[in-house]
Amino acid sequence: MNTVEKSANQTNATTLRALDVLCMCIGDVAGGIGPYLGSYLRSTQHWDQGSIGTAISAMGIAGLIAQTPAGALIDRTRQKRFLIALAAILISISCISITIFHGFYFVVAAQIVYGISASILGPAIVAISLGLVGHKKFSARMGRNEACNHIGNVVAAVLTGLAGYYISGNWVFYLIGIFAALSIVAVGFINEKEIDHAMASGSRDEPADDSPVLSLGSSLLNRKVLMFAVAVALFHLSNAAMLPLAGQYISEGHAHEAALSISACIFAGQLVMIPASILAGKFADIWGRKPVFLVAFAALPIRGFLYTFSSDPTFIVAVQLLDGIGAGIFGVVLSVIVADLTSGSGHYNVIRGFALTAQGIGAALSNILAGYIVKYFGYNAGFCSLAAIGLVGLLVFYLGVPETKD
């Protein structure tokens, strides 16, 4: 399918730098506060693991319900920058409010607001990126976006860890709210006129007569799309609960150091994610998407199994380096595979939203499942269960999803 491509050289350098800064600011925001929230509720509010898992999952459930409609909205609207600003404001409010109101239902409500807002924030940035550089340069741009995202995560992890240790655990939530607010400033420097909104939705400028644009229904029912969504769901059914569970594992015997230890876990993972993202963007074009994505899947069962060896914070931090490989690759290659599958359809963001809905289902069930397995059978059973699910996901992706690179 012929697609009108843009060159990054046609986009003003100020806009691209603003996009870099925006990705840095939302690095610690879009992923949620699950690791910190789990430790905070366990060590200071004395919630049980089942209630913590439910509260963390509220964000994922809200996100999965909102994700596909959010993608459809982003495909249709030209007000992508406004949506980012609105989502950032709501995330700031929900984070800070958790430090004031500790009731179960309020925390769940705040997580729901966070989840809906995050379902808009990340996809809108990806759409703007595609609209600025075009399909051919999208892999490299996504690698850069994710690298900037992880740099922001490193900075945020250091600040939140130090603030949580030396000042108060509440500052973890204050700082995430501040980063969300700073993203509003960054998005203001992205030039609206430079965004090709047709390109941002995956549309061709002039569809070829012999290659009609697919309907939304045909795109959603495409076997490749469905199998990819199943693989994505299994990836996050395995992955999502691992770090929050590790945070609770640490806090059982090291309550005062919990925030600092979790930040060290995130810091270690993010340091690996920075080069992993850049290399994923590069090698997805050289080797193809599938072998690169398989590396991300392979890291999951290894990581889950290793967590069972010790609850020592230093050991947990070392194991977390594997998360840097898996998450660094996943963040880049998912968006690129969806762009391949939807090229010329005009449904890029809604199909990406569909894939992220599958991701949200996996993540939400992951925290609930792991929370109750740990409650009744212990931490080792929880980690082994997550590792086994990751292995199943690897097999599903390997056998069910073909290479998408032309």
C-alpha positions as CSV (number, residue, x, y, z in Angstrom):
1,M,0.0,0.0,0.0
2,N,1.4,3.4,-0.9
3,T,1.6,5.8,1.9
4,V,2.5,9.5,1.7
5,E,5.6,9.8,4.0
6,K,6.9,12.7,5.8
7,S,10.6,13.4,6.5
8,A,11.7,14.3,10.0
9,N,13.6,17.1,8.3
10,Q,10.3,18.7,7.4
11,T,9.5,19.0,11.1
12,N,10.8,22.0,13.0
13,A,13.6,21.1,15.4
14,T,11.7,22.9,18.2
15,T,8.7,20.7,17.8
16,L,10.8,17.5,17.9
17,R,12.7,18.7,21.0
18,A,9.4,19.5,22.7
19,L,8.3,16.0,21.9
20,D,11.4,14.7,23.5
21,V,10.7,16.7,26.7
22,L,7.1,15.7,26.7
23,C,8.1,12.0,26.6
24,M,10.5,12.6,29.5
25,C,7.8,14.3,31.5
26,I,5.2,11.6,31.1
27,G,7.8,8.8,31.6
28,D,6.8,8.2,35.2
29,V,3.2,9.3,34.7
30,A,1.6,7.1,32.0
31,G,2.7,3.8,33.6
32,G,0.8,4.5,36.8
33,I,1.7,4.5,40.5
34,G,1.2,0.8,41.1
35,P,4.7,0.0,42.6
36,Y,4.6,2.9,44.9
37,L,0.9,2.6,45.7
38,G,1.3,-1.0,46.7
39,S,4.1,-0.3,49.1
40,Y,2.5,2.9,50.5
41,L,-0.8,1.1,51.2
42,R,0.9,-1.9,52.7
43,S,3.5,-0.1,54.9
44,T,1.6,3.0,56.0
45,Q,-2.1,2.1,55.7
46,H,-1.7,-1.7,56.5
47,W,-4.0,-2.9,53.7
48,D,-4.0,-6.6,52.9
49,Q,-2.5,-7.9,49.6
50,G,-6.0,-8.6,48.1
51,S,-7.2,-5.1,48.7
52,I,-4.0,-3.6,47.3
53,G,-4.2,-5.7,44.2
54,T,-7.8,-4.6,43.7
55,A,-6.9,-0.9,44.1
56,I,-4.0,-1.2,41.7
57,S,-6.2,-3.1,39.2
58,A,-8.8,-0.3,39.2
59,M,-6.5,1.8,37.1
60,G,-6.0,-1.1,34.6
61,I,-9.7,-1.9,34.4
62,A,-10.6,1.7,33.8
63,G,-7.9,2.0,31.2
64,L,-8.9,-1.1,29.3
65,I,-12.6,0.1,29.1
66,A,-11.4,3.6,27.9
67,Q,-8.5,2.5,25.7
68,T,-10.3,1.6,22.4
69,P,-12.8,4.5,22.5
70,A,-9.8,6.8,23.3
71,G,-8.0,5.5,20.2
72,A,-11.1,6.1,18.1
73,L,-11.3,9.7,19.5
74,I,-7.6,10.3,18.8
75,D,-8.0,9.0,15.2
76,R,-10.8,11.5,14.6
77,T,-9.8,14.6,16.5
78,R,-7.3,17.3,15.7
79,Q,-7.2,18.4,19.3
80,K,-4.6,15.9,20.4
81,R,-2.5,18.5,22.3
82,F,-5.5,19.6,24.3
83,L,-6.3,16.0,25.2
84,I,-2.8,15.5,26.5
85,A,-3.1,18.7,28.7
86,L,-6.5,17.6,30.1
87,A,-5.2,14.1,30.9
88,A,-2.2,15.5,32.7
89,I,-4.3,17.8,34.9
90,L,-6.5,14.9,35.9
91,I,-3.6,12.7,36.7
92,S,-2.0,15.4,38.9
93,I,-5.3,15.7,40.9
94,S,-5.7,12.0,41.3
95,C,-2.2,11.5,42.6
96,I,-2.2,14.2,45.1
97,S,-5.6,13.4,46.4
98,I,-4.5,9.8,47.4
99,T,-2.2,11.4,50.1
100,I,-5.2,13.1,51.7
101,F,-8.0,10.5,51.5
102,H,-7.0,6.9,52.3
103,G,-10.4,5.2,52.2
104,F,-10.6,2.1,49.9
105,Y,-13.4,3.5,47.7
106,F,-11.7,6.9,47.3
107,V,-8.3,5.3,46.3
108,V,-10.1,3.1,43.8
109,A,-11.9,6.1,42.4
110,A,-8.7,8.1,42.1
111,Q,-7.1,5.1,40.3
112,I,-10.1,5.0,37.9
113,V,-9.6,8.7,37.0
114,Y,-5.8,8.0,36.5
115,G,-6.5,5.0,34.3
116,I,-8.9,6.9,32.0
117,S,-6.5,9.8,31.7
118,A,-3.5,7.6,31.0
119,S,-5.5,5.8,28.2
120,I,-5.5,9.1,26.4
121,L,-2.1,10.5,27.3
122,G,0.2,7.9,25.9
123,P,-1.7,7.1,22.6
124,A,-2.1,10.8,21.8
125,I,1.7,11.2,22.0
126,V,2.3,8.2,19.8
127,A,-0.3,9.6,17.3
128,I,1.4,13.0,17.2
129,S,4.8,11.2,16.7
130,L,3.4,9.3,13.7
131,G,1.9,12.5,12.3
132,L,5.2,14.3,12.6
133,V,7.6,11.8,11.0
134,G,5.6,9.3,9.0
135,H,5.6,5.5,8.8
136,K,9.1,4.9,7.4
137,K,10.8,6.8,10.2
138,F,8.3,5.7,12.9
139,S,10.5,2.9,14.3
140,A,13.4,5.2,15.0
141,R,11.1,7.9,16.4
142,M,9.4,5.4,18.7
143,G,12.9,4.3,19.9
144,R,13.7,7.9,20.7
145,N,10.4,8.5,22.4
146,E,10.8,5.5,24.6
147,A,14.4,6.3,25.4
148,C,13.3,9.8,26.5
149,N,10.5,8.2,28.4
150,H,12.9,6.1,30.3
151,I,15.3,9.0,31.0
152,G,12.3,10.7,32.6
153,N,11.7,7.6,34.6
154,V,15.3,7.5,35.9
155,V,15.1,11.1,37.0
156,A,11.7,10.5,38.6
157,A,12.8,7.3,40.3
158,V,15.8,9.1,41.9
159,L,13.7,12.1,43.1
160,T,10.8,10.0,44.4
161,G,13.1,7.5,46.1
162,L,15.1,10.2,47.9
163,A,12.0,12.3,48.7
164,G,10.1,9.2,50.0
165,Y,13.1,8.2,52.2
166,Y,14.2,11.5,53.6
167,I,11.0,13.5,53.6
168,S,7.8,11.6,53.4
169,G,6.2,8.8,51.4
170,N,3.6,11.3,50.3
171,W,6.2,13.0,48.1
172,V,6.2,10.0,45.7
173,F,2.7,11.1,44.7
174,Y,3.4,14.8,44.8
175,L,6.3,14.5,42.4
176,I,4.4,12.4,39.9
177,G,1.7,15.1,39.9
178,I,4.4,17.7,39.3
179,F,5.8,15.8,36.3
180,A,2.3,15.5,34.9
181,A,1.8,19.3,35.2
182,L,5.2,19.9,33.5
183,S,4.0,17.9,30.4
184,I,1.4,20.6,29.8
185,V,4.2,23.1,29.3
186,A,6.1,20.8,26.9
187,V,3.1,20.0,24.7
188,G,2.5,23.8,24.2
189,F,5.8,23.9,22.2
190,I,4.7,21.3,19.7
191,N,3.5,23.1,16.5
192,E,0.0,22.0,15.7
193,K,0.5,23.0,12.0
194,E,3.3,20.4,11.6
195,I,1.1,17.4,12.6
196,D,-0.3,15.5,9.7
197,H,-3.5,14.2,11.3
198,A,-4.2,11.8,8.4
199,M,-0.8,10.3,8.8
200,A,-1.4,10.2,12.6
201,S,-4.4,7.9,12.0
202,G,-2.5,5.6,9.6
203,S,-4.4,6.9,6.6
204,R,-3.1,7.1,3.0
205,D,-3.4,10.5,1.4
206,E,-4.9,9.0,-1.8
207,P,-5.9,5.4,-1.5
208,A,-5.1,3.3,-4.5
209,D,-8.1,2.1,-6.4
210,D,-7.0,-1.6,-6.1
211,S,-6.3,-1.3,-2.4
212,P,-9.4,-0.1,-0.7
213,V,-9.2,1.2,2.9
214,L,-10.4,-1.5,5.3
215,S,-13.4,-1.0,7.4
216,L,-12.9,-0.8,11.2
217,G,-14.7,-4.1,11.6
218,S,-12.4,-5.8,9.1
219,S,-9.4,-4.4,10.8
220,L,-10.5,-5.5,14.3
221,L,-11.3,-9.1,13.1
222,N,-8.0,-9.5,11.2
223,R,-6.5,-12.7,12.5
224,K,-3.1,-11.2,12.8
225,V,-4.5,-8.4,15.0
226,L,-6.4,-10.8,17.2
227,M,-3.5,-13.1,17.8
228,F,-1.2,-10.2,18.5
229,A,-3.8,-8.9,21.0
230,V,-3.8,-12.3,22.8
231,A,0.0,-12.3,23.0
232,V,0.0,-8.8,24.4
233,A,-2.6,-9.7,27.0
234,L,-0.5,-12.7,28.1
235,F,2.7,-10.5,28.3
236,H,1.0,-8.2,30.7
237,L,-0.8,-10.9,32.7
238,S,2.7,-12.0,33.5
239,N,4.5,-8.7,33.7
240,A,2.2,-6.2,35.4
241,A,2.2,-7.6,38.9
242,M,5.9,-8.4,39.1
243,L,7.2,-5.1,40.2
244,P,4.3,-4.2,42.6
245,L,4.7,-7.7,44.1
246,A,8.4,-7.2,44.5
247,G,7.7,-3.9,46.2
248,Q,5.5,-5.6,48.7
249,Y,8.0,-8.4,49.1
250,I,10.7,-5.9,50.1
251,S,8.4,-3.9,52.4
252,E,7.6,-7.0,54.5
253,G,10.9,-6.8,56.2
254,H,12.3,-3.4,55.2
255,A,9.3,-1.0,55.6
256,H,11.3,2.2,56.0
257,E,13.5,1.5,53.0
258,A,10.6,0.4,50.8
259,A,10.2,3.6,48.7
260,L,14.0,3.9,48.2
261,S,14.3,0.2,47.3
262,I,11.4,0.4,44.8
263,S,12.9,3.5,43.2
264,A,16.2,1.6,42.9
265,C,14.3,-1.2,41.1
266,I,12.7,1.3,38.7
267,F,16.1,3.2,38.3
268,A,17.9,-0.1,37.4
269,G,15.2,-1.1,34.9
270,Q,15.0,2.3,33.3
271,L,18.8,2.5,32.8
272,V,18.6,-0.7,30.7
273,M,15.4,0.5,28.9
274,I,17.1,3.5,27.5
275,P,19.6,1.6,25.2
276,A,17.1,-1.2,24.8
277,S,14.5,1.2,23.3
278,I,17.0,2.7,20.9
279,L,18.3,-0.7,19.8
280,A,14.8,-2.1,19.5
281,G,13.8,0.8,17.1
282,K,17.0,0.1,15.1
283,F,16.9,-3.7,14.9
284,A,13.1,-3.9,14.3
285,D,14.0,-2.4,10.9
286,I,17.0,-4.6,10.4
287,W,16.0,-8.0,11.8
288,G,12.2,-7.6,11.6
289,R,9.7,-7.1,14.4
290,K,9.2,-10.7,15.5
291,P,12.7,-11.7,16.6
292,V,13.1,-8.5,18.6
293,F,9.7,-8.9,20.3
294,L,10.5,-12.5,21.2
295,V,13.5,-11.2,23.2
296,A,11.1,-9.2,25.3
297,F,8.9,-12.2,25.9
298,A,11.9,-14.4,26.9
299,A,12.8,-12.0,29.7
300,L,9.5,-12.6,31.6
301,P,9.8,-16.2,32.8
302,I,13.5,-15.8,33.7
303,R,12.7,-12.7,35.8
304,G,9.7,-14.3,37.5
305,F,11.7,-17.4,38.4
306,L,14.7,-15.4,39.8
307,Y,12.5,-13.3,42.1
308,T,11.9,-16.5,44.1
309,F,15.5,-16.8,45.2
310,S,15.6,-13.9,47.7
311,S,13.8,-10.9,49.1
312,D,17.0,-9.0,49.6
313,P,16.5,-5.5,48.1
314,T,19.9,-5.6,46.3
315,F,19.1,-8.9,44.7
316,I,15.6,-7.7,43.6
317,V,17.2,-4.6,42.0
318,A,19.6,-6.8,40.1
319,V,16.8,-9.0,38.8
320,Q,14.9,-5.9,37.7
321,L,17.5,-5.3,35.0
322,L,15.6,-7.9,33.0
323,D,12.5,-5.7,33.1
324,G,14.6,-3.1,31.3
325,I,15.1,-5.4,28.4
326,G,11.5,-6.6,28.1
327,A,9.7,-3.3,28.7
328,G,12.2,-1.3,26.6
329,I,11.6,-3.5,23.6
330,F,7.8,-3.8,24.2
331,G,7.2,-0.1,24.3
332,V,8.7,0.4,20.9
333,V,7.8,-2.7,18.9
334,L,4.1,-2.8,19.9
335,S,3.4,0.5,18.3
336,V,5.5,-0.4,15.2
337,I,3.7,-3.8,14.7
338,V,0.3,-2.1,14.9
339,A,1.5,0.5,12.4
340,D,2.5,-2.3,10.0
341,L,-0.9,-4.1,10.5
342,T,-2.9,-0.9,10.0
343,S,-0.9,0.9,7.3
344,G,-3.4,2.8,5.0
345,S,-6.5,1.8,7.1
346,G,-7.0,5.1,8.9
347,H,-7.6,3.1,12.1
348,Y,-4.1,3.1,13.6
349,N,-5.1,4.6,17.0
350,V,-8.2,2.6,17.5
351,I,-6.4,-0.7,16.7
352,R,-3.5,0.3,18.9
353,G,-6.2,1.1,21.5
354,F,-7.6,-2.4,21.0
355,A,-4.1,-3.9,21.6
356,L,-3.7,-1.8,24.7
357,T,-7.1,-2.9,25.9
358,A,-5.8,-6.4,25.7
359,Q,-2.8,-5.2,27.6
360,G,-5.0,-3.6,30.2
361,I,-7.0,-6.8,30.6
362,G,-3.8,-8.7,31.2
363,A,-2.5,-6.1,33.6
364,A,-5.7,-5.8,35.6
365,L,-6.0,-9.6,36.0
366,S,-2.3,-9.8,36.8
367,N,-2.5,-7.7,40.0
368,I,-5.7,-9.4,41.2
369,L,-4.5,-12.9,40.5
370,A,-1.0,-12.3,42.0
371,G,-2.5,-10.6,45.0
372,Y,-4.7,-13.5,46.0
373,I,-2.1,-16.2,45.1
374,V,0.3,-14.4,47.5
375,K,-2.4,-14.0,50.1
376,Y,-3.1,-17.8,50.2
377,F,0.1,-19.5,48.9
378,G,2.9,-17.0,49.4
379,Y,5.2,-14.9,47.3
380,N,7.2,-17.7,45.6
381,A,3.9,-19.2,44.3
382,G,2.9,-15.8,43.0
383,F,6.2,-15.2,41.1
384,C,6.3,-18.8,39.7
385,S,2.7,-18.4,38.4
386,L,3.6,-15.1,36.7
387,A,6.7,-16.7,35.1
388,A,4.6,-19.6,33.7
389,I,2.1,-17.2,32.1
390,G,5.0,-15.4,30.5
391,L,6.2,-18.6,28.9
392,V,2.8,-19.3,27.5
393,G,2.7,-15.8,26.1
394,L,6.1,-16.4,24.3
395,L,4.7,-19.5,22.7
396,V,1.5,-17.8,21.6
397,F,3.4,-15.0,19.9
398,Y,6.0,-17.3,18.3
399,L,3.4,-19.6,16.8
400,G,0.5,-17.3,16.2
401,V,1.9,-13.9,14.9
402,P,3.8,-13.7,11.7
403,E,6.5,-11.2,10.8
404,T,4.8,-7.9,9.9
405,K,7.7,-6.0,8.3
406,D,7.4,-5.8,4.6
